[in-house]
Amino acid sequence: MIPKIIHYCWFGNKKIPKDFQKYIEGWKKLSPDYEIKEWNEQNFPFQKSLYCRQAYKAQKWAFVTDYARFRILYEYGGIYLDTDVELIKPLDSLLEECEKAGIQGFMGIERPETGDVAPGLICAAEPKNPLIKELLMGYKGRHFIDENGQQDLTTVVEYTNEILARNINTTYKQTWGLVNHYIDIPDCNFRIYPSDYFNPMDMNTGEIKITENTYSIHHYASSWVDGYSRFRGKVYKSIRRNFGEKAATISRKLLGR
């Protein structure tokens, strides 16, 4: 069974914002028999990975976390959550469902229109799971900064879906998997859940549509993004929701991308 450990990462030595603290407290209330484990520069050996070491030096905390997430899950197993994830019901039934089906890990789809999987929504696994190993091994010898000083800003969503493309037939993912309950990857005993399980938010409007399947909400606080960029994103979504695409396009030009 997937261990009852909820992992989260907080690098950069800054205080965790109150909103994130509130979400973490919510995890504790809904998961009283789970261990809640914070990983940071004091207890995670980021120096052992070239990619992670370079990302840390560049203060790109999200990219440090991208590597740390997979290493932690591979070694210890458990459930990884971003700090801006709000749990709305216990995860126990999901873990039990996976155990009965012989499933060793799971993630969720971020955008139903693309079928993209995002490990930041949630990423759970038993220790030594082969898919997590494949994701982890992809960082071996990888540079975050190349010989010309350019940063590799490939997102973890892009990277994860590149790996998943080797394991899942694309047509299968975009049709059967999204219409039906989930996608199973038998070779690594992994399951991909539809977007309403862990991301009921419309990525264009910001509207949240909770279903009976929903376990959590990813609030996309983007703690590594500057304050103006976060403000700009909120304004854009609000205008699009209330006034439509044309007005949103104008606002994007005025506010900048």
Helices and strands as residue ranges (DSSP letters): E 5-9, H 18-30, E 35-39, G 46-48, H 50-57, H 61-76, E 78-80, E 85-87, H 92-101, E 105-111, E 116-117, E 123-125, H 130-137, H 156-164, H 170-174, H 176-179, E 183-185, G 186-188, E 190-193, H 195-198, E 216-218, H 227-243, H 245-255
